[in-house]
């Protein structure tokens, strides 16, 4: 099972895109989501994963799932890619996880191309679990390839994602049920492999900067060409 993308909420999309370009990343246009509430830009990597720079298009007070993060820009969620989402949801819900039935969504790219997908979401209050996504249109329409995946700083892939939760043992149990895989580390943070990325589950109290925001992704690390690493953001301490 592979990491599809990490969602980073930004307040000013133009400023955010400039900052990422200044850091050596190639930022691709995304588009406006079907609900009209958000729009995005993408940082795509050679392994097919990407970072989504997402911004609200409306004033506060919407019913959007990520509305509660509006005051806390930064990493807010992550997704895993599936190929038969309805069957998978039925399977994992048989393990007691409580994912929603698949819901269709999409966005329109700046060139007018409409992209469709379906998603399933963990139950409200579940900590550490990703949302699930399956493409209904060709994935290369949603995640552009070619020159969009070439970065001046040599970025190759998302190497690590740290998710901070109140109860790491519970989150680890739920992730093991979702991924049908054993925990890779019991000495230190619990770890899971998501394709070429590593997912680490840490205790929220280790990240004071996230105390008001609550559980969710804390930081990600991008692997650069050679042995270089680039972390965003540095929130611990």
Backbone torsions as a table, in degrees:
resi	resn	phi	psi	omega
1	UNK	NA	136.7	-170.1
2	UNK	-118.4	148.1	172.0
3	UNK	-67.2	126.9	177.3
4	UNK	-87.5	-57.6	178.1
5	UNK	-163.0	164.7	175.1
6	UNK	-115.1	133.6	-179.1
7	UNK	-95.3	125.9	175.0
8	UNK	-117.4	118.2	178.6
9	UNK	-81.2	131.9	179.2
10	UNK	-125.0	151.0	179.8
11	UNK	-85.4	-43.6	-178.2
12	UNK	-120.3	101.5	-174.3
13	UNK	-61.8	-36.9	179.9
14	UNK	-65.8	-44.8	179.1
15	UNK	-64.9	-40.3	-179.9
16	UNK	-63.6	-43.3	179.2
17	UNK	-63.5	-38.8	177.1
18	UNK	-62.9	-41.8	-179.2
19	UNK	-62.8	-42.7	179.9
20	UNK	-70.1	-37.3	176.3
21	UNK	-65.3	-40.0	178.5
22	UNK	-63.4	-26.8	178.0
23	UNK	-83.6	0.6	174.8
24	UNK	99.6	15.1	180.0
25	UNK	-101.3	145.3	173.7
26	UNK	-88.6	118.3	-177.3
27	UNK	-104.3	122.3	-178.4
28	UNK	-98.1	147.1	176.5
29	UNK	-65.6	145.0	178.7
30	UNK	-108.3	-80.1	178.6
31	UNK	144.0	-170.5	-178.5
32	UNK	-102.3	131.3	-179.9
33	UNK	-71.6	158.2	-171.8
34	UNK	-60.7	-29.0	179.9
35	UNK	-79.4	-7.8	178.7
36	UNK	75.4	1.0	-174.5
37	UNK	-89.0	-25.0	-175.2
38	UNK	-137.5	160.5	171.3
39	UNK	-142.7	169.1	-172.1
40	UNK	-150.8	170.2	168.0
41	UNK	-136.3	159.5	-170.4
42	UNK	-126.2	144.7	170.3
43	UNK	-118.3	103.8	-170.2
44	UNK	-99.8	145.8	-175.9
45	UNK	-118.9	164.9	-173.5
46	UNK	-61.1	-29.4	-178.4
47	UNK	-85.2	1.7	178.0
48	UNK	96.7	-12.0	175.7
49	UNK	-77.6	167.3	178.4
50	UNK	-157.9	163.8	171.7
51	UNK	-103.8	130.7	177.0
52	UNK	-102.7	118.6	173.1
53	UNK	-91.5	106.0	-171.6
54	UNK	-112.1	139.0	178.2
55	UNK	-136.1	147.1	173.3
56	UNK	-75.5	146.7	177.3
57	UNK	-104.4	-2.7	-173.5
58	UNK	-126.5	170.5	175.3
59	UNK	-72.2	165.9	-179.5
60	UNK	-63.1	158.6	176.3
61	UNK	106.9	12.5	178.9
62	UNK	-81.1	170.8	176.9
63	UNK	-93.4	13.7	-177.8
64	UNK	-61.2	144.4	-179.0
65	UNK	-57.6	-34.1	-176.9
66	UNK	-96.4	11.5	179.3
67	UNK	-55.9	-37.2	-176.6
68	UNK	-65.3	-15.4	179.1
69	UNK	-93.7	-0.9	-170.9
70	UNK	-54.6	-37.5	-178.7
71	UNK	-83.6	2.0	-174.5
72	UNK	-131.5	69.1	179.7
73	UNK	-59.9	150.2	-176.3
74	UNK	133.9	-169.0	178.7
75	UNK	-63.0	131.0	-176.9
76	UNK	-128.2	-18.9	-177.2
77	UNK	-164.4	169.8	175.6
78	UNK	-150.0	158.2	-174.1
79	UNK	-129.4	149.4	173.4
80	UNK	-114.0	139.5	-176.8
81	UNK	-88.2	135.3	176.9
82	UNK	-126.7	163.2	178.8
83	UNK	-115.7	-15.9	173.9
84	UNK	-141.1	77.6	-170.6
85	UNK	-62.5	-46.1	-179.4
86	UNK	-57.1	-43.1	-179.5
87	UNK	-66.6	-38.9	-179.1
88	UNK	-67.1	-42.6	179.4
89	UNK	-61.3	-42.9	178.0
90	UNK	-60.5	-39.5	-178.8
91	UNK	-66.5	-49.8	-175.8
92	UNK	-73.2	-29.0	176.3
93	UNK	-69.3	-23.9	172.0
94	UNK	-67.1	-16.4	175.7
95	UNK	-96.4	6.9	173.9
96	UNK	89.4	20.3	-174.6
97	UNK	-86.9	-28.6	173.6
98	UNK	76.2	33.8	175.9
99	UNK	-69.0	150.7	-179.6
100	UNK	-71.8	156.2	169.5
101	UNK	-58.8	147.7	-179.7
102	UNK	-57.0	138.3	-179.3
103	UNK	-121.9	131.6	180.0
104	UNK	-78.4	142.6	177.1
105	UNK	-147.7	-174.0	179.5
106	UNK	173.1	-174.2	173.5
107	UNK	-156.8	162.2	175.9
108	UNK	-108.6	125.1	179.1
109	UNK	-72.9	162.0	178.1
110	UNK	-59.2	-24.3	179.0
111	UNK	-85.8	5.7	176.6
112	UNK	92.7	-7.8	179.8
113	UNK	-71.9	131.6	178.3
114	UNK	-97.6	130.3	-178.6
115	UNK	-112.4	139.6	-179.8
116	UNK	-126.4	146.2	175.5
117	UNK	-151.3	177.0	169.8
118	UNK	-134.9	148.1	-176.2
119	UNK	-130.8	158.0	172.4
120	UNK	-133.9	142.0	-170.5
121	UNK	-121.0	144.1	177.1
122	UNK	-67.4	159.6	-178.8
123	UNK	-64.5	151.1	178.7
124	UNK	-58.8	133.5	-179.4
125	UNK	95.4	-16.2	176.5
126	UNK	-70.4	135.3	-177.2
127	UNK	-111.2	135.4	173.6
128	UNK	91.4	-14.9	-177.0
129	UNK	-82.7	142.0	177.2
130	UNK	-82.6	168.0	163.5
131	UNK	-90.5	162.0	-173.6
132	UNK	-113.9	143.1	-176.5
133	UNK	-139.0	141.3	174.9
134	UNK	-134.1	131.3	179.1
135	UNK	-76.1	138.0	172.4
136	UNK	-103.6	-19.4	169.8
137	UNK	-111.7	164.1	-177.7
138	UNK	-52.8	135.1	-173.9
139	UNK	-61.0	-31.6	-178.9
140	UNK	-65.4	-17.1	173.4
141	UNK	-73.3	-34.4	179.4
142	UNK	-83.1	-37.6	-175.9
143	UNK	-122.0	90.5	-174.8
144	UNK	-61.7	147.5	-179.3
145	UNK	-108.4	-156.8	177.3
146	UNK	65.3	-134.9	-173.8
147	UNK	-62.9	-22.9	-179.9
148	UNK	-65.0	-20.7	-178.4
149	UNK	-97.5	4.8	177.1
150	UNK	-100.4	124.4	-174.5
151	UNK	-120.4	135.1	179.2
152	UNK	-55.2	-30.5	-179.6
153	UNK	-86.4	2.1	177.7
154	UNK	82.1	15.6	-178.7
155	UNK	-59.2	134.2	-175.7
156	UNK	-113.8	-40.2	-172.5
157	UNK	-169.8	166.5	168.8
158	UNK	-80.7	116.2	-176.6
159	UNK	-88.0	-39.0	-176.5
160	UNK	-142.9	145.8	171.8
161	UNK	-132.7	125.2	177.3
162	UNK	-103.7	127.0	177.4
163	UNK	-116.3	126.7	-177.2
164	UNK	-102.3	131.1	-176.6
165	UNK	-137.3	163.7	177.3
166	UNK	-75.1	-34.9	-175.9
167	UNK	-127.2	88.0	-177.8
168	UNK	-59.3	-34.4	-179.1
169	UNK	-65.7	-42.8	178.6
170	UNK	-65.5	-45.3	179.6
171	UNK	-61.9	-39.7	179.1
172	UNK	-64.8	-41.3	177.1
173	UNK	-59.7	-46.3	-178.4
174	UNK	-66.8	-40.3	179.1
175	UNK	-66.3	-38.4	177.6
176	UNK	-62.5	-38.0	177.4
177	UNK	-68.1	-39.5	179.9
178	UNK	-66.9	-46.9	-172.1
179	UNK	-88.6	-9.4	-175.5
180	UNK	53.1	42.8	-179.1
181	UNK	-139.6	155.3	179.5
182	UNK	-82.1	155.5	175.2
183	UNK	-66.6	137.1	-176.1
184	UNK	-89.6	-13.4	-178.5
185	UNK	-145.3	129.4	174.5
186	UNK	-113.7	-8.6	177.5
187	UNK	-103.1	93.9	-173.7
188	UNK	104.6	-156.6	-177.7
189	UNK	-60.6	140.3	173.6
190	UNK	-68.2	140.7	-173.3
191	UNK	-132.9	145.3	175.2
192	UNK	-134.6	147.4	174.4
193	UNK	-92.3	128.8	174.3
194	UNK	-119.5	82.6	-173.1
195	UNK	65.7	-124.3	-179.3
196	UNK	-89.2	2.6	179.3
197	UNK	-106.4	152.1	174.2
198	UNK	-108.6	134.3	177.5
199	UNK	-107.3	125.9	179.7
200	UNK	-116.3	133.5	178.3
201	UNK	-104.1	118.9	-177.4
202	UNK	-123.1	165.6	179.9
203	UNK	-82.0	134.2	-176.8
204	UNK	-58.8	-33.4	-178.2
205	UNK	-63.7	-15.5	176.8
206	UNK	-78.1	-6.8	-176.5
207	UNK	-126.3	76.8	-177.3
208	UNK	-55.7	-30.5	-179.1
209	UNK	-64.9	-17.9	-178.5
210	UNK	-102.5	6.5	-174.0
211	UNK	-58.3	-42.8	-178.5
212	UNK	-75.0	-33.2	-179.4
213	UNK	-72.2	-43.6	-178.8
214	UNK	100.5	-170.5	-173.9
215	UNK	-62.2	152.5	177.2
216	UNK	148.5	-175.8	177.7
217	UNK	-57.2	137.5	-179.7
218	UNK	-104.0	-43.0	-179.9
219	UNK	-162.4	162.2	174.2
220	UNK	-133.5	154.6	178.5
221	UNK	-123.6	129.7	179.3
222	UNK	-102.6	132.0	175.6
223	UNK	-82.9	128.6	177.2
224	UNK	-98.9	170.3	177.1
225	UNK	-58.4	144.6	-174.3
226	UNK	79.9	-130.0	-179.1
227	UNK	-118.7	14.9	-177.4
228	UNK	-73.5	152.1	177.6
229	UNK	-132.9	148.4	179.5
230	UNK	-134.6	121.0	-175.6
231	UNK	-107.1	141.8	176.2
232	UNK	-144.1	135.8	-28.2
233	UNK	-85.6	-179.5	175.0
234	UNK	-98.9	95.2	-171.6
235	UNK	-109.5	-6.9	-175.3
236	UNK	-77.9	139.3	176.1
237	UNK	100.4	NA	NA
